[in-house]
């Protein structure tokens, strides 16, 4: 909208020798602020992800949401049911982890280099597949703070836990069929040293399933979404501003 206090646009990422791809950029009302990399679910940088980018831009962040499935389909936007969901799952399975990791690193470098960030801190937030990628980025030392919502597969990458040196906050639903509570407890146990040092938080929400934050999905749980948003904003503000 023309009267919005934030500015948004698609931009091109990539340097010499790196294949270019796109990312959705949302600038805060002040025009500058800490960086926040937003990593998508398997459904692409769709309307919901763009709305989340704008939500955090309104909170003062320079938000960048890279198109992580660009090698298969540029700027694809998929729905949450039926054939589109099946295609999203197939695209996730076809995406090479090393290539996804390289794209996340490229996007984070581009975010930190933007004049609107200008040497400020930069964190990352991700949902489902994006949550798993945030976990890997945190372990690789690429971000100053990390937030992951129902990060699918984190429980299978617990060998990375000792390398997570930045503050990290994880959100799960207690009715997530894809991530049972037993898996959440394994994640919590792996992060126990960071939890004791007050640099890690693991939150579980009652009556919440996978995708509880997404208002476009049947799994949307407003109470859990609101509580998680408040915690995420507080956590990031304390560590990035």
C-alpha positions as a Markdown table, in Angstrom:
| # | Residue | x | y | z |
|---|---|---|---|---|
| 1 | Unk | 0.0 | 0.0 | 0.0 |
| 2 | Unk | 1.2 | 3.5 | -0.8 |
| 3 | Unk | 0.6 | 4.8 | 2.7 |
| 4 | Unk | 2.5 | 1.9 | 4.4 |
| 5 | Unk | 5.3 | 3.1 | 6.7 |
| 6 | Unk | 7.5 | 0.3 | 5.3 |
| 7 | Unk | 9.0 | -0.2 | 1.8 |
| 8 | Unk | 9.2 | -3.6 | 0.2 |
| 9 | Unk | 10.7 | -4.9 | -3.0 |
| 10 | Unk | 12.2 | -8.0 | -4.6 |
| 11 | Unk | 16.0 | -7.7 | -5.1 |
| 12 | Unk | 18.7 | -9.8 | -6.7 |
| 13 | Unk | 21.4 | -11.5 | -4.7 |
| 14 | Unk | 24.7 | -13.0 | -5.7 |
| 15 | Unk | 28.2 | -12.0 | -6.5 |
| 16 | Unk | 30.7 | -12.8 | -9.2 |
| 17 | Unk | 30.9 | -16.6 | -9.5 |
| 18 | Unk | 27.7 | -17.1 | -7.6 |
| 19 | Unk | 24.4 | -17.8 | -9.4 |
| 20 | Unk | 22.0 | -15.0 | -8.7 |
| 21 | Unk | 18.7 | -15.4 | -7.0 |
| 22 | Unk | 16.0 | -13.2 | -5.6 |
| 23 | Unk | 15.0 | -12.1 | -2.1 |
| 24 | Unk | 12.1 | -10.1 | -0.7 |
| 25 | Unk | 13.3 | -7.0 | 1.2 |
| 26 | Unk | 11.2 | -5.1 | 3.7 |
| 27 | Unk | 12.6 | -1.9 | 5.2 |
| 28 | Unk | 11.5 | -0.5 | 8.6 |
| 29 | Unk | 9.8 | 2.9 | 9.0 |
| 30 | Unk | 13.2 | 4.4 | 10.1 |
| 31 | Unk | 14.8 | 3.2 | 6.9 |
| 32 | Unk | 17.5 | 1.4 | 8.8 |
| 33 | Unk | 18.0 | -1.1 | 11.7 |
| 34 | Unk | 19.3 | -4.5 | 12.6 |
| 35 | Unk | 19.2 | -7.2 | 10.0 |
| 36 | Unk | 16.8 | -10.1 | 10.1 |
| 37 | Unk | 17.1 | -13.0 | 7.7 |
| 38 | Unk | 13.7 | -14.7 | 7.3 |
| 39 | Unk | 13.8 | -18.3 | 6.1 |
| 40 | Unk | 10.8 | -19.7 | 4.4 |
| 41 | Unk | 8.7 | -22.8 | 5.0 |
| 42 | Unk | 8.5 | -25.3 | 2.1 |
| 43 | Unk | 5.7 | -23.3 | 0.5 |
| 44 | Unk | 8.0 | -20.6 | -0.8 |
| 45 | Unk | 8.2 | -16.9 | -0.2 |
| 46 | Unk | 4.4 | -16.7 | -0.4 |
| 47 | Unk | 1.9 | -14.1 | 0.8 |
| 48 | Unk | 2.3 | -15.3 | 4.4 |
| 49 | Unk | 6.1 | -15.2 | 4.5 |
| 50 | Unk | 6.0 | -11.7 | 2.9 |
| 51 | Unk | 3.5 | -10.6 | 5.5 |
| 52 | Unk | 5.8 | -11.9 | 8.3 |
| 53 | Unk | 8.6 | -9.9 | 6.7 |
| 54 | Unk | 6.5 | -6.8 | 6.8 |
| 55 | Unk | 5.5 | -7.6 | 10.4 |
| 56 | Unk | 9.1 | -7.6 | 11.6 |
| 57 | Unk | 10.0 | -4.6 | 9.5 |
| 58 | Unk | 7.3 | -2.7 | 11.3 |
| 59 | Unk | 9.2 | -3.7 | 14.5 |
| 60 | Unk | 12.3 | -2.0 | 13.2 |
| 61 | Unk | 14.2 | -4.7 | 11.4 |
| 62 | Unk | 15.7 | -4.7 | 7.9 |
| 63 | Unk | 14.2 | -8.1 | 6.8 |
| 64 | Unk | 15.4 | -10.2 | 3.9 |
| 65 | Unk | 13.5 | -13.4 | 2.8 |
| 66 | Unk | 15.5 | -15.3 | 0.2 |
| 67 | Unk | 13.8 | -17.4 | -2.5 |
| 68 | Unk | 15.4 | -20.7 | -1.4 |
| 69 | Unk | 13.7 | -22.9 | -4.1 |
| 70 | Unk | 15.0 | -20.8 | -7.0 |
| 71 | Unk | 16.9 | -23.6 | -8.6 |
| 72 | Unk | 13.7 | -25.5 | -9.1 |
| 73 | Unk | 11.2 | -22.7 | -9.7 |
| 74 | Unk | 11.7 | -18.9 | -9.3 |
| 75 | Unk | 9.6 | -17.2 | -6.7 |
| 76 | Unk | 7.2 | -20.1 | -6.4 |
| 77 | Unk | 4.2 | -19.7 | -4.1 |
| 78 | Unk | 2.4 | -22.8 | -3.0 |
| 79 | Unk | -0.7 | -23.5 | -0.9 |
| 80 | Unk | -0.9 | -25.7 | 2.1 |
| 81 | Unk | -3.2 | -28.5 | 0.9 |
| 82 | Unk | -3.6 | -31.0 | -1.8 |
| 83 | Unk | -1.4 | -31.0 | -4.9 |
| 84 | Unk | 0.4 | -27.8 | -4.0 |
| 85 | Unk | 1.4 | -29.3 | -0.6 |
| 86 | Unk | 2.6 | -32.4 | -2.4 |
| 87 | Unk | 4.7 | -30.3 | -4.7 |
| 88 | Unk | 6.2 | -28.4 | -1.8 |
| 89 | Unk | 7.2 | -31.6 | -0.1 |
| 90 | Unk | 8.8 | -32.8 | -3.4 |
| 91 | Unk | 10.7 | -29.6 | -3.8 |
| 92 | Unk | 12.0 | -29.8 | -0.3 |
| 93 | Unk | 13.2 | -33.4 | -0.8 |
| 94 | Unk | 14.9 | -32.3 | -4.1 |
| 95 | Unk | 16.7 | -29.4 | -2.6 |
| 96 | Unk | 20.4 | -30.2 | -1.8 |
| 97 | Unk | 21.2 | -29.3 | 1.8 |
| 98 | Unk | 24.7 | -27.9 | 0.8 |
| 99 | Unk | 23.1 | -25.6 | -1.8 |
| 100 | Unk | 20.5 | -24.4 | 0.7 |
| 101 | Unk | 23.2 | -23.7 | 3.2 |
| 102 | Unk | 25.2 | -21.8 | 0.6 |
| 103 | Unk | 22.2 | -19.7 | -0.3 |
| 104 | Unk | 21.5 | -18.9 | 3.3 |
| 105 | Unk | 25.2 | -17.8 | 3.7 |
| 106 | Unk | 25.0 | -15.6 | 0.6 |
| 107 | Unk | 21.8 | -14.0 | 1.8 |
| 108 | Unk | 23.2 | -13.3 | 5.2 |
| 109 | Unk | 26.3 | -11.7 | 3.7 |
| 110 | Unk | 24.1 | -9.6 | 1.4 |
| 111 | Unk | 21.9 | -8.5 | 4.3 |
| 112 | Unk | 24.9 | -7.5 | 6.5 |
| 113 | Unk | 26.3 | -5.5 | 3.5 |
| 114 | Unk | 23.2 | -3.4 | 2.9 |
| 115 | Unk | 23.6 | 0.3 | 3.8 |
| 116 | Unk | 20.4 | 0.1 | 5.9 |
| 117 | Unk | 22.1 | -2.4 | 8.2 |
| 118 | Unk | 25.5 | -0.6 | 8.1 |
| 119 | Unk | 27.5 | -2.7 | 10.6 |
| 120 | Unk | 24.6 | -3.4 | 13.0 |
| 121 | Unk | 23.8 | -6.9 | 14.3 |
| 122 | Unk | 21.9 | -9.4 | 12.2 |
| 123 | Unk | 19.9 | -12.4 | 13.2 |
| 124 | Unk | 17.7 | -15.0 | 11.6 |
| 125 | Unk | 14.2 | -16.4 | 12.0 |
| 126 | Unk | 12.8 | -19.4 | 10.2 |
| 127 | Unk | 9.8 | -21.6 | 10.1 |
| 128 | Unk | 9.7 | -25.4 | 9.5 |
| 129 | Unk | 12.4 | -26.0 | 6.9 |
| 130 | Unk | 13.6 | -22.5 | 7.5 |
| 131 | Unk | 13.9 | -23.2 | 11.2 |
| 132 | Unk | 16.2 | -26.1 | 10.5 |
| 133 | Unk | 18.3 | -23.8 | 8.3 |
| 134 | Unk | 18.4 | -21.2 | 11.1 |
| 135 | Unk | 19.7 | -23.9 | 13.4 |
| 136 | Unk | 22.5 | -24.7 | 10.9 |
| 137 | Unk | 23.4 | -21.0 | 10.4 |
| 138 | Unk | 23.6 | -20.5 | 14.2 |
| 139 | Unk | 25.9 | -23.5 | 14.5 |
| 140 | Unk | 28.0 | -22.1 | 11.6 |
| 141 | Unk | 28.4 | -18.8 | 13.5 |
| 142 | Unk | 26.7 | -16.8 | 10.7 |
| 143 | Unk | 24.1 | -15.0 | 12.9 |
| 144 | Unk | 24.0 | -12.9 | 16.0 |
| 145 | Unk | 20.7 | -14.4 | 17.3 |
| 146 | Unk | 18.5 | -17.1 | 16.0 |
| 147 | Unk | 14.8 | -18.0 | 16.3 |
| 148 | Unk | 13.3 | -21.2 | 14.9 |
| 149 | Unk | 9.6 | -22.2 | 14.8 |
| 150 | Unk | 8.9 | -25.9 | 14.6 |
| 151 | Unk | 12.2 | -26.5 | 12.9 |
| 152 | Unk | 11.7 | -29.8 | 11.2 |
| 153 | Unk | 14.8 | -32.0 | 11.5 |
| 154 | Unk | 16.6 | -30.1 | 14.2 |
| 155 | Unk | 16.3 | -33.1 | 16.4 |
| 156 | Unk | 18.3 | -35.1 | 13.8 |
| 157 | Unk | 21.1 | -32.5 | 13.8 |
| 158 | Unk | 21.9 | -32.4 | 17.5 |
| 159 | Unk | 25.6 | -32.9 | 16.8 |
| 160 | Unk | 25.5 | -29.2 | 15.9 |
| 161 | Unk | 24.3 | -28.1 | 19.4 |
| 162 | Unk | 27.7 | -27.6 | 20.9 |
| 163 | Unk | 28.6 | -25.2 | 18.1 |
| 164 | Unk | 25.6 | -22.9 | 18.6 |
| 165 | Unk | 27.3 | -20.0 | 20.2 |
| 166 | Unk | 24.7 | -17.2 | 19.6 |
| 167 | Unk | 21.5 | -16.8 | 21.6 |
| 168 | Unk | 18.8 | -19.1 | 20.2 |
| 169 | Unk | 15.1 | -19.4 | 20.8 |
| 170 | Unk | 13.0 | -22.4 | 19.7 |
| 171 | Unk | 9.2 | -22.7 | 19.4 |
| 172 | Unk | 7.2 | -26.0 | 19.2 |
| 173 | Unk | 3.7 | -27.1 | 19.5 |
| 174 | Unk | 2.7 | -29.9 | 21.8 |
| 175 | Unk | 0.4 | -31.4 | 19.1 |
| 176 | Unk | 3.0 | -31.4 | 16.3 |
| 177 | Unk | 2.7 | -34.8 | 14.6 |
| 178 | Unk | 5.9 | -34.1 | 12.7 |
| 179 | Unk | 8.0 | -33.2 | 15.8 |
| 180 | Unk | 6.8 | -35.2 | 18.8 |
| 181 | Unk | 7.5 | -34.0 | 22.3 |
| 182 | Unk | 10.1 | -36.7 | 22.8 |
| 183 | Unk | 12.1 | -35.0 | 20.0 |
| 184 | Unk | 11.6 | -31.6 | 21.6 |
| 185 | Unk | 13.0 | -32.9 | 24.8 |
| 186 | Unk | 16.1 | -34.3 | 23.0 |
| 187 | Unk | 16.6 | -30.8 | 21.6 |
| 188 | Unk | 16.2 | -29.3 | 25.0 |
| 189 | Unk | 18.7 | -31.7 | 26.5 |
| 190 | Unk | 21.3 | -31.0 | 23.8 |
| 191 | Unk | 21.0 | -27.3 | 24.5 |
| 192 | Unk | 21.1 | -27.6 | 28.3 |
| 193 | Unk | 24.5 | -25.9 | 28.6 |
| 194 | Unk | 23.2 | -22.9 | 26.7 |
| 195 | Unk | 19.9 | -22.9 | 28.6 |
| 196 | Unk | 21.8 | -22.8 | 31.9 |
| 197 | Unk | 23.9 | -19.9 | 30.5 |
| 198 | Unk | 20.7 | -18.1 | 29.6 |
| 199 | Unk | 21.5 | -18.1 | 25.9 |
| 200 | Unk | 18.9 | -20.6 | 24.8 |
| 201 | Unk | 15.2 | -20.9 | 25.2 |
| 202 | Unk | 12.9 | -23.8 | 24.2 |
| 203 | Unk | 9.1 | -23.0 | 24.4 |
| 204 | Unk | 6.3 | -25.5 | 23.9 |
| 205 | Unk | 2.7 | -24.3 | 23.3 |
| 206 | Unk | -0.4 | -26.1 | 24.4 |
| 207 | Unk | -3.0 | -27.2 | 21.8 |
| 208 | Unk | -0.7 | -26.2 | 19.0 |
| 209 | Unk | 0.3 | -28.2 | 16.0 |
| 210 | Unk | 2.8 | -27.9 | 13.2 |
| 211 | Unk | 2.5 | -24.5 | 11.5 |
| 212 | Unk | 0.6 | -22.9 | 14.4 |
| 213 | Unk | 2.0 | -19.5 | 13.6 |
| 214 | Unk | 0.6 | -19.3 | 10.0 |
| 215 | Unk | -2.8 | -17.6 | 9.8 |
| 216 | Unk | -3.3 | -19.1 | 6.3 |
| 217 | Unk | -3.2 | -22.7 | 7.5 |
| 218 | Unk | -5.8 | -24.9 | 9.2 |
| 219 | Unk | -3.3 | -25.4 | 12.0 |
| 220 | Unk | -3.2 | -21.7 | 13.0 |
| 221 | Unk | -3.5 | -21.3 | 16.7 |
| 222 | Unk | -3.9 | -17.6 | 17.5 |
| 223 | Unk | -3.1 | -17.8 | 21.2 |
| 224 | Unk | 0.2 | -19.7 | 20.6 |
| 225 | Unk | 1.0 | -17.5 | 17.7 |
| 226 | Unk | 0.6 | -14.3 | 19.7 |
| 227 | Unk | 2.6 | -15.6 | 22.7 |
| 228 | Unk | 5.4 | -16.8 | 20.4 |
| 229 | Unk | 5.5 | -13.5 | 18.5 |
| 230 | Unk | 5.8 | -11.6 | 21.8 |
| 231 | Unk | 8.6 | -13.8 | 22.9 |
| 232 | Unk | 10.4 | -13.6 | 19.6 |
| 233 | Unk | 10.2 | -9.8 | 19.5 |
| 234 | Unk | 11.5 | -9.5 | 23.0 |
| 235 | Unk | 14.3 | -12.0 | 22.4 |
| 236 | Unk | 15.5 | -10.4 | 19.2 |
| 237 | Unk | 15.2 | -6.8 | 20.5 |
| 238 | Unk | 17.3 | -7.6 | 23.5 |
| 239 | Unk | 20.0 | -9.1 | 21.4 |
| 240 | Unk | 20.1 | -7.2 | 18.1 |
| 241 | Unk | 19.3 | -3.6 | 18.9 |
